[in-house]
Amino acid sequence: MKSHLRFRLQKILISFIMLFIIILNVKYDCVKAASVFSNVQLISSGKVLNETPSTTNFTYIINEWKREIKINALGELSIADRCQITNNANETVYEVIFILPANASSISVQNPFGSISKTSITISNYPTFVKVRVFLSDYLSPQEKLRLLVTYNLPKSLYIQQSGWQDYVLNISLSKPDDWFVEKLKVVVFLPEGAEYRESSLMPLIQKSGFSVVVEFTEENVALIDQPVIILKYQFFILWAILRPALWTGLVAIVFVVILFVRKVCRPSSEVISFTFSPEILRDFLNRYDEGMRLQRELEILKDHVEKGKISRRNYRLRKNSIDDHLSRLKEDLSELREKIASFGEYYSKQMKRLETAEEELETSRKDTETVKARYIRKEITGETYQKMLDEYNRMKDHAETVIEEILSELREQIR
């Protein structure tokens, strides 16, 4: 019977997984069938010239310029320009200029040590570009290198055009200062999750990982950029941003429920050990618990004596080790007795849980008291703060001890 039920549950689980795969295929079929690109010739308004001229006339050699463009499901653009810059001049330079696309906003600049202060940056907006002037806190000597990161946002309305309900065109604008020579230029576009790359005006490298697509363009030895715009076309099903999390959440929930149900139904029967009420077990527990409390008080007295110099530290360590060993054995015995008493019934189970909670509160108050004493000795807190915290921890300690005594008294009533 159980094997038959397990087989049926496995079939249900497989059916749900197949349904999920079918839904994904439908999504991609809809994307592909909705519209087919006509044979439009892609023309960039300029091209990157990568002939290798002399670099003598350039103030800066950009060893690598990497522009990362991330597009989210709403079409919002976040950009990061990473540059390794070498001073190619024969003199020290104190600033670096960046040319960003028009209407760039939320601009920030970072070096390897963190963000550069806004007071060290000037931003000038022009109709076709944004100039960012970065004043260096440490001057850049000839042939010295510097790494800078510029992050900013771009408006969707200017750089992404939508054609139909799922076809999009991204216009990637590239500009650089005239005194830059770029040894390696890399533009990396992270399409929205679930989007499909269609075509572009330059030959890219396409990387796919799951539902993510990354499009990468690379050029070398760039001395001049003549009105450059890289055009990239992609398709994106806007509802994918809503459906995908729901599909994954639903699938995970279904698998989780099925696994729990299978484990519950097919779990091998195991004998549950329970004990009928035994006054002897309860009495043994109370006696051992009282002994543990007595030993704990003895430890506190010992600690007080050693702090006041009434006993030597050697004698304190010897007696403390002996008491700790005894307490360790008592805790093991009490743990077994707790389980037996908890199985007597609901009342005893609740009492054991209350007792455990009060013990944790008592132990916490003791540790916190030791901590605040150490802080006071190191003069990290004032005497007034120390006394307030000590009073609070003592209040917690008294409350926990009161609860423990109440529980023990109630349990003693059960064996009279």
N, C-alpha and C positions, 0 to 999 in steps of 0.2 A: 504493500500500500504506500509506504513512504517513498520507495524508489519510483513508483509511478507518479506520485505528487512532485517529487524532485524533478523528474523529466518534464512534466508540464510547466513547472516554474522556469526551467531553463529555456523552454520554447518561448514563453512569454517575454523573458529578458532579451532573447535574440530578436524577437519581433520588434520590440521597442527600439533596439539599436538600428535595425534595418530601416525602420520608419524615419529615424533621425537622418540617416544617410540619404534617403530618398528626398527628404525636405531640402537638404543641402544641394542635391543635384537639380531639383526644381528651381532653386534660386539661381544657379549658374545658367540653367537653360533659359530662364526668363531674361537674364542679362544678355545672353548671346542672341536671343530671338527678337528682342525688343527693337533693336535697330542695327543695321549693318553700315559701317562706314563706307561712304562713296570713295572712289579713287581720287582723293584730293591730294595734290602734290604739296608736301610740307615745305615751306620756304622760311628760313630764318631771316630776320631783317639784317643780319650781319653774320660774320663768322669769326671764329677765333683764329688768329694768325699765329702759327707755331713755327715759323722759320726761326733759326737760331742766329740772332744778330749779336753784335758785341754788347756786353753788359756794362761797358765803361761809363756810359752816360746815364746810368740808372742809380739813383741814391740808395734804393733798397732792393735787395735780392730776396724774393719770397720763396724760400726753399719748398714750402708746401702751403697751398691755400685750399682749405677744404670747407665747402659750404654745404651744410646739412639743412634740408628743407623737410619739415614734418607737416603733413596735412591730416587733420583729424576728421571725424565723421561729419562735422558741420562745415568743413571746408576752411577752417581757420588755419592760418599759416604761422608757424614758429620757425625762426631761422637761427642758425649758429654758424658764424664764420670763424674758423680756426686757422691761425696763421703762425708760421715760424719765419721770423724776419731777421735778415742780416744787414747790418749797416755797410753798404758798399761804397760810401763816400770816404774821402780822405780826411774828414773831420768828424768831430763828435756831433751827434744829433740829439735833440731834446724832445722831439715830438714825432708822432706817426699819424698819418691821415688815412681814413677809410672812406670809400665811396659806397654808400648803401642805396638800395632801390628807393624810389620815391615813396613818400608816405610811410616810411618805416617808423614804428613807435615802440615804446617800452624798451629803449636802447640801454644796454649796460655793457661795460667792458671789464674783463678780468685778466689778471696775469696769474702766473703759477702760485702766487701767494694769496690770492683772493680778489675781491671786487675792488676796482679802482674808484676812488671818490668822485662824486659828480662834479666837484670843484675842479678836478683835473681834466674835465671833458667839456668841449664846446660842440654844440650841434647846430648846424645851419641847414635849413630846409630850402630846396630849390624845386622848380617845377618838375624836373626829370630825375632828380637824385637828392640824397641827403649826405652832407659832408660831416664826418665825425673827426674832430681833432683831439688826439690823446696826448696830453703833456706827461712826459715820463718823469717819475720821481727820481730815478737814477739815469743819468745820461748814458747813451749808447755809443761806445767807442768804435772806431773803424774795425770791421770784420767781427764785431761782437753780435751775438744772436739774442733774440727775444721772442717769447711766445705770448700771443695775445688771443683772447676769445671775445668776440662781439656777438651778443644775442639781441634779437629784436623780433617784432611781429609785423606782418604785412596784411593789408586788408584784402579779403576775399574778392570784393567787388572789382578791384583793379587787376588782379593777377589770375583769377580763375573765371572762365566763362562756361556757362552751362548751356548745352544744346540738347533739347529734348528733356526727358525726365531722368536720364541716367548717364549722359555723355558729357564729359568735362574736358576743358582745355586749360592747361597750366602754362603761363608765360613766365619763364625764368629770366629775369633781368640780371645781367652781369656788367659791372663797371669797376674800374680800378684807377688809382691815381696814375698820372703819366710817368712818375718817377719810380714805378714798380716794375720789376721784371720777375715774372712768375715761372719758376722752374717746373712746378707741377701744380696743375689746377684740377681739382676734383669737385664735382657737384653731385651730391647724393640726395635723392628724393625718396622719402618714405611715404608711400601712398596710404590712404585710409585702409584699415583692416577690412578685407572683403572686396577691395577694388581690383580691377584687372587692367594691366597695361595694354594699350593698343598700339601706339606708334609715336615717334618723335622725330624732330628735325635733325638730330645727330644720332650716330650709332651708339647705343648704350649697352651696358652690361646689366642684365636682369637677374636678380636673385629672389628666390621664393622660399619662404619658410612658413608652412602651414597656410594661413589665410593672409599673410603679410607679403607685400611685394616691395622690393627696393630697387630703384632705377639709378644707375650710376654712370656719369659722364666723366671722361678724363682727357685732359690735354696737357702737353708739355711745352716748355720754353715759350711762354706767352709774353710777347712784348707789346702787342697792340690788340685791343678789342674794338672792332669796328661795328658800332651799333648792335651789340649782341642781344639776341633774345632766343633762348632755346624753347621750342614749343613741344609740349608733351601732352598726349591725349590718353585719357583713361576712362573706364566705365566704373560706375559705383552705384549700387542699389541702396538708396538712402535708408530704406527700412531694415537693411542688414544690421545697422547699428542698434536697432531695437530688438530684432528677432534673434540675433546670435546669442546674446546673454541669456535670453529667455529659453532658447533651445538647450544651451549647455546646462542651465540651472535645472530645467525639467528633466533632462537625461540623467544628471547626477542624482536628483531626488528619486527618480524611478529606480535606478540601479540600487541606491541605498536602501529603499523600502523593500525591494525584492530580496536583497541579501539578508536583511534583518528577518524577513518572513521565512526565508529558507532555513536560516540558522535556528529560528525558533521552532519550526515544524520538525526539522530533521535532526535536532540536537539529541544525542543519545541520552536516554534516561539515566539520571544519577540519583543516588540515594541522598536525601537531605537529612542530615543528622540533627536531631532536636532532642532537648532534654526536658523532662518533666521537672516541676519545681522541686528543688532539693535544699532544705535548710542547711545541710552540711556544706554544700558548695557555697552558698551565700555567706555562711559564717566564716568559712575559710578565706573567702575574698575580703571580708571586712577586717579580719585579723591581720592579713598580710598588708592591706591598705594602711591600717593604723601603724604597722611597723615601718612602712615606707615613709609615712609622714613624720614619724619620730626620728628616723635617720636623716631626713631632709632638714629638720630643725637642728639636729646635732651638727650638720655641716655648716649651717648658718652661724651657730655659736662658735664653732672652730674658727671660721673665717674672721669673726669679730675679735676673737682672742689673739689671733696672729697679727691682725692690724694694730691691736693695742699693745703688742709685745708681751703678752702673757705666756705664750708658748713659742718655741722656736719654729722656724719655717720647716726644718727637717721633720720634727715631730708632726707638724701640720700635714705635710705631704704624705707621711706614712699612714696617719689615721684617715686622711681623705681618700687615699687609694683603697684602703680596706672597706670604707663605707661605700665608695663608688662600686666596688665589685659586688657587695651585698645588694645594693640598689639595682644593679643590672640583672641579677638573678631574680629579684623580686618582680621586676617589670615583665620578665618573660612569663613567670607564673601568673601574674595578674592578667596578662593579655589572654592566656588560655581560659582563665576563669571568667573574664568579661564575655567571651564568645558563648560560653555555656549559659551564663545568666541571661544574656540577651535573647537566647532561644527559649527562655521560660514563657515568654509572651510579650505582647505589645508594651505593657507597662514597664517591664524590666528593660526592654530594648531602648525605650525612650530615656530611661534613667541612665543607662550606660552612655548614650549619646550626649546627654546633658553634662555628665561627669567629664567626658572627654573634652567638651567645649570649655568648661570651667578650668580644666587643667592647662589647656593651651593658653587661655587668658592669663593664668597665674605664671606660667613659664615666660610669656611675653613681657609681663610687668617686671619680672626679675631681671631679664636680659636688658630691658630698657633702663632699669635703675643702674645696672653696672655701667652701661654706656654713658649715661649722663654724669655719673661720678667721675669717669675717666676724662670726659670733656671738661669738667669743672677743674680737675687737677691740672690739665694742660692749659687752663685759662682761656678756653675757647668760648665760654659763656660766663656771664656775670653771676654773682651770688644770688641776685634776685631771680634771675631766670632759672638757675639751678634749683632753688627752693620750690618754685612753681611747678617745675617738671617733676621733681621728687614727690611733691604732694599728690600730683595727678597719678603717678605710677603706684604710689602707696594706696590711693583710693581704688585703683583697679585691682591691686593685690588683695585688699580687704574684701572687695566684692566677690572675687573668685573664691577665696577661702570660705566666705559665708555660704555661697552656693554649694560648694563641695560638702560642707558640714551638714547642710540641710538634706542633701541627697543621701549621705551616709546615715543620718538619723532616720530617714524614712525607710531605708533598707533594714536597719536594725529592728524597726517595728515589725517587720515581716517575719522575724524569727523568734519573737517573744511569745 
